[in-house]
Amino acid sequence: MSEATNSKTVEWTLEIVPSHAENIHVFEGLVREIFVTMIPGTDHNDIIKALAAVQAGGFEPVPHLTARAFADETALAGFCDGMRENGIKKALVIAGGLSTPEGPFADSLAVLKSNAFHNSGVTNIALAGHPEGNPADPDSMASLLAKWHYIQEQGWQAEIVTQWSFSPDKVSRYIEQLREAGITCPIRIGVAGPASLKTLLKYAKICGVTAAAGVLKKQGFSLGRLLVSNDPKGFVNKVTGTEYFHLYPFGGLEKCAKWLTENAPPR
């Protein structure tokens, strides 16, 4: 048995882009929920098709609902109708990376309060957490608490899914802060799947993961070291306060599935 299996029992979820929905068979028996991203510029109908493909593969699809990507209320209503027609009960509601909203929804709370979302059939809302802060929102903790309280008022279920990080200490402190603030729902920690450090550095710059430089300093800056593949189990074993983790497959689906097979107990 691996160190990760010996150290803690972990429940994993996975994140994919819509175009990967046809290749998820490699995760059979490894994960139950698969989150499907809403990439700017992607046709929302293609995302609905990807959700259906994930469902047909025997998994539970969890769509991203990116507030700033909807041009108007009609577009949001159309996507919410698609979720309801496919029996989707859980969604990750986020503001999104667009600096200027495409339409009237500037943040995730605006989507949560919309009539379209209330008619979507979704009753389990995942919210984004930022252990290293959110460059787009200096008051990210206050924003998260506002959404949390609104979800509680509606009688919905909630879950926090965090941005990935290289720092188990920062993540563990963040979990403590959420608990101290009164958030009692499951907290699912983002984990960068096995990939070269060079690849992870690229994604870190895009995602604002500030601990990337520190990790590279520890690993060394030579090209040879940059091509060494990251092994997530050391990070996972050092995180305290949760048994829920969310895998970002930056190194590819097959590499991540192989890692889960070797390091995570079967579901």
N, C-alpha and C positions, 0 to 999 in steps of 0.2 A: 504493500500500500504506500501511497505517496505521503510526503510530509503534510501536504494540504489536507488530505483525507484524515490523517491522524490528528491534526491539530483542531479542526473544527468541522462541523457539518454545515455546509453552505448550500443555499438555494440560488441558482443562477437563472438570469434572464439574458436575452441576446438582443442586440440592435442591428438592423440591416437597412440598406437602402432598397427602394422598391424593386430595382432590377435584379436583386439577389433572391427574390422570393421563390424562384423556380429551383434554387440550389440548396434549399435548407434541409434536404433529407439527411445530410450528414450529421445533423443534430438530434436525430430521433433517439429518444430515451435520455437525452442530456439536458434539455430545457423544456419547459412547458409554454412559457410566454415568449413571443418574439415581437419586439417593438419595431415598427416600420416608420422610417423618417419621412418628413415632408420637406424635401429639398426645394429651395426657391427655383421656380421655373418649371417644376414637374407638374404635369397635368393631374388635377385632383382625381380624375377618373382612373388614371393609371395607378394611383395609390389605392383606390378602392379595389381594383383588380388584384393588386398585390396582397391586400388583406384577405381577399377570397382565396388566393393561392396558398397563403399561410394556413388558413383554416382547413383547406382541402388536404394539406399535408399532415394534418393531425395535431397542429399547434394552436395556441390561442393568440390571435393577433392583437397587438396594442398599438393603435395608430398614434403618431405625433399629430397634435392639432396646433399649428403654428399661427398665432393670432395675426401677425403682421402680413401673412401671405394671402389673406383673403381680401379680394378687391372690393367686395360689398357684402351686405347681409344675405343676398341671394346665393352667392358663392358659398358662404358658410352654411346656409340652410341646405344646399345641395349636398355638401360633404356630410353633414349631420344625418341627412336622410339616408345616404349610402351606408353610414355606420349602423343606423337602426335596421336597415334592410338585411344587413349581414349579421345581426345579433351581437354587435360589439357592445360590451358592457364596461370596458376600461379604456381610457385614453390618457396620453401624456399631453397636458395642455401647457404650452410654453409661449413666450412672446416671439421668439425667433431672432435670427441674426440680422435681419434687415434694419438698417438705421432709420429708414423712412417707411412707415406702414403703407401697404398697397391700398388699404381702404380705411374703414372707421375703427378698426380694432388695434389699438396701440399696445395692449398688453393682454396677458392671459386672463386677468380678472374680468376684462370686458367680454371675453368669449364666455366665461363661466356664467356671467349674468345675462347672456343673450337668450332670447326666446328659442332660437334655433338649437342651442346646446341643451336647453331644458327639455326639448322635444326629441333629443337624439337617442334616448334610451340608455345613455352612459350614466352609471351611478358610482363608478370607482374612478377617481381622478388621481393620476400621478402628477406631481409637481416637480419642477427642476430645483435641485439644491446645488449650491456653489461653495464647496469647502474652502476655496482659495479666493472667494469674492467674485463678484460679477462686474467686469469693467463697464458694462452698459447700464448698470444699476448700482450706484453706491450704497443704496439702502435696501439691498437684496434681502436681508433678514426681515426687515419690516414688511416688505412686499410679500414675502413668503407667509408671514403670519397673517396678513390681511386675507390672503387666499385660503389659508388653513381655516380661519374663523368663518369665512363665508361657506366653505364646504361643510363645516360642522353644523351651521345654521340650516343647511338644506337637507341634512340627514344622509349625506353621501359618505362613501368610504374614501380614504385618502392614502397616498403613499408618496414618499419623497424618493426621487431618483437623481443621484448627483452626477455632476460633471466628473470626468475621470481625473485622477491625480496620481502623482508619483510619491506623495508624502503621507504615509499611514498615520503619522503623528497629527498632522493638520486635519485629516479626515476624522480621526478619533475624537479630537477636540471639538470638531464641528458637530458630531453626533451628540456630545455632551451639551453643547450650546442649544441644540434643538430641543433636547429633553428638558433642559432648564427653562426654556421658553414655553413649555407646556405642550409641545407637539408629541403626541403619543403613538402616531401611526408607524408602520414599518418604514425603515430608512434603508434604501437600496443603494449601495455604493458603486459608482462607476469604476471599471477596471479596464485599463488598456490591455487588450489581448496580446499574445505573443507576436512580436514584430521587431524588426531591426530598430535600434535606437535612432538611427538616422530617420526612419519613417516616423517614429514617435515624436521626434523633435519637430518635424514638419507639421504634424497634426497639433502638437502643443502650441505652436505659434498661431495656428488658425483658431484654436479653442481658448487661448488665453491661460494655459496651464503654466503658471509661473515657476513651478519647481523643476521644470525641464532642465534648465541650465545646471542646477545643482546636481541632478542625477548624472548628467553628462560629465561633469567635473569629476565625480566619483569614479565613473567608468573610464575616463581618459578621453582625449579629444582626437586620437588618431583615427584615420579612416577605417582601419581594421576593427577598432573597438566600436565604431559607429555601426558597423554591419553585424555586430553580435545581436542575437535575438533576445528580447526581453522575456523573462519568465515571471508571470504575475504572482506565483504562489507566495513568494516572500512578502510582497505587499499585502496580500489577503490575510496571511497569518498574523500580521502585525496590527491589523485594524481591530479595534475593540468596540463593543456596543451594538453589533449587528451580525446577523448571519445571512443577510440578503446582499447579493452582488449582481451587477449588470455589466455584461461583457461587450466592449467595443472591438469588433474584429478588424483592426487596422491592418493586420498581417494576412488577411484573407480568411474565408470561412473554413476551409479545410484545415489550415494550421490551428485555428481556434478549436475546432471540433476535436482534433487530435489531442490538444492540450487538455480539454475538458475530460476526454475519455481516460486520460492518464492520471488526472489530478482531482477529479470530482466524483463523488459517489453517484451511481446511476439513479434516475428518478423512476 
